[in-house]
Amino acid sequence: MKIRPGQHYTLGASWDGQGVNFAVYSETATRIELCLFDSKEDERESQRLVLPEYDDHVWHGYVSGIRPGQLYGYRAYGPYKPQQGHRFNPCKLLVDPYTRAVVRSKNRWHDEMFGYKVGHPKADLSLDTRDNAALAPLSVVVEPAFSWGDDRPPRAPWNQTVIYELHVRGMTRLHALVPEALRGTYAGLASDPVLEHLKELGVTAVELMPVHYPAYERHLTEKGLRNYWAYNTLAFFAPNPEYAINHSPQDVLREFKSMVARFHSAGIEVILDVVYNHTGEGNHLGPTACLRGLDNASYYRLLTDNPRYYLDFTGCGNTLNTTNPRVLQLIMDSLRYWVQEMRIDGFRFDLASSLARESYEVDRLGAFFDIIQQDPVLNRIKLIAEPWDLGEGGYQVGNFPVLWKEWNGQYRDTVRRFWKGDSGQAPALASRLCGSSDLYQEGGRRPQASINFITCHDGFTLHDLVSYNEKHNQANGEQNRDGESHNNSWNCGHEGPSDDPEIRALRERQKRNLLATLFLSQGVPMLCAGDEMGRSQRGNNNAYCQDNPISWLSWELDEEQAALLRFTRRLIALRRTQPLLRRRRFFPPRPPRGQLRNIVWYEPKGSEMTDRAWNQDFVRCLGVWVSGRPQDEIDEQGDPVVGDHLLLLLNAHCDSIEFRLASPQLVPSWTLLLDTARPEEPANKYRSGARYPLEGRSVVVLGAPS
């Protein structure tokens, strides 16, 4: 089979109708071979072709006559000198970093998958010369054509966005109304029962935990476990085929695109949780499967004084080298592919601080941010940062550029502490309810910069947050040493499941309090899948390796769970119908005396909060009045925003309090909209100035026409 020079400027495998152009970056390789396979069952390649040209550090070649469906991999030649950062081993078949699909999706962890001799006294300084072609995952040439019809992205404004974080497999694995063949798949996720649930809930965007093709860690596989969360990417362009009904490459792509199209038709955006901070190749003792074998010293950040080892800002063994322009290009090309070809609406970047590290420190003006800010495809979609990593100075909540939204870890911690009953939380809670202006306003950002959440995939579920004081991760096989030990949780008087009706009632009320705080706060709320139904992980706060009912959503609800679901739907509907809960701007500073105010804070006796009151550690009860006719708020059409006057009462004391219903403007009476202590209470009216019986540990919302 003849190979021509081809082109270097389109990386990956590009089919033009006559043949395929192959191009792969490697700055320090001395030769790269293209290996063609006739079948995924083949133990050896049928053809081995040397890529004939090398331009701009890209090896490339063109092969006529091959078509979509062709299986291939690379072998890279060069020095094997780990002390200098080089780990070339042509005995190991490598995945194309730009491949759109991968076959042999289950990693088979034989010693041949490692570039060194496993168990050798010199460990990774040794060289393993056994060929792994029979075991390695294979890249695939694909045909991207798909009929999108009249598909249009919903493009929900940020202030109207409600995010629902979920796992593709876990969402439907136990859903009895989803056809059995579809459970745990992309098609199952986009099935009618799931879409109906999300629409009735009021969700506007789903945030999918990683769907990129992953590597599964050997130590988990040997324990009978695997990385269920899949924050361990190996191929940044390829969707995980294990979430598809049919694992053939074209069918995987077609099913994924059909899923996106169905979400769009339901008015729901699709956001991907992406992991560009590290890869599944791990540390110096990890496998050689892709970037390590192609050009370890270029793709990864290595210790300057000992490049045998990796700079690890991620806790996963390695960190991608975003100071290298070609590595940045890999990330950017991948992001654009998912937007343009797969029609994704946004991304949440795992450990995003690591992407912003230049020489060492996090740099909010770094190349990664600059490139995205200027990119005409990416600067108009939803971009969310997990604003921390595990390195020194990695906690960067509030410090990302204006284009970005952030998971607000301070919001999570403050709200948990307040409802747990910790002292001195009132001032911080007030800021979190108002959109965290202390974190975002100075940098020219708006309340929507704050992605508010109480729980997420990482940590306790909402139910476990009010049921456990301690983590219970024994099922992970690490003697309960893994997972966060400081959770700001409270078990309401008993560790784990309880039959005590008082404890159960308190837990249900605490869940309603936490959810109410979330959806009554300015900013963008994010709900973790299953929290609306009281899902439990049995106290496991690090269920990353639990691909079983511990992690999967159960859809068989008892009465408590069904009641929580009804409450959550009602709560999100309240947010949707009250535009002043979704302000586009921060509340302005207190105006001069005599001018109307948009927000006023109250003590239980009905007087305004004083500086002295704010600074009292024992304050656990407060109220906030929000004007239904703000002077500073306009909608997307430029019209004044008008809603109800709202009065929110929050009581984290264990005892009930008589709260006087005050207002800076004349409000004859208030209508009860919500009471977490009495969730089925009718919409009774209360005259202004009356005392409302605010139960211990409860939230109340009252409204009045403006």
Buried (B, 14 or more C-beta within 10 A) or exposed (E): EEBEBBBBEBBBBBBEEEBBBBBBBBBBBEBBBBBBBEEEEBEEBEBEBEBBBBEEBBBBBBBEEBEBBBBBBBBBBBBBBBEBBBBBBBBBBBBBBBBBBBBBBEBBBBBBBBBBBBEEEEEBBBBBEEBBBBBBBBBBBBBBEBEEEEBEBBEBEBBBBBBBBBBBBBBBBBBEEBEEEBBBBBBBBBBEBBBEBBEEBBBBBBBBBBBBBBBBBBEBBEEEBBBBBBBBBBBBBBBBBBBBBEBBBBBBBBBBBBBBBBBBBBBBBBBBBBBBBBBBBBBBEBBBBBBBBBBBBBBBBBEEEEBBBBBBBBEBBBBBBBBBEBBBEBBBBBBBBBBEBBBBBBBBBBBBBBBBBEEEEBBEEBBBBEBBBEBEEBEEBBBBBBBBBBBEEBBBBBBBBEBBBBBBBBBBBBBBBBBBEBEBBBBBBBBBBBBBBBBBBEEEBBBBBBBBBBBBBBBBBBBBBBBBBBBBBEBBBEEBEBBBEEBBBBBBEBEBEBEEEEBBEBBBBBBBBBBBBBBBBBBBBBBBBBBBBBBBBBBBBBBBBBBEEBBBBBBEEEEBBEBBBEBBBBBBBBBBEBBBBBBBBBBEEEEEEEEEBBBBBBBBEBEEBEEEBBEEEEBBBBBBBBBBBBEBBEBEEEEEBBBBBBBBBBBBBEEBBEBBBBBBBEBEBBBBBBBBBBBEEEEEEBEBBBBBEBBBBBBBBBBBEB
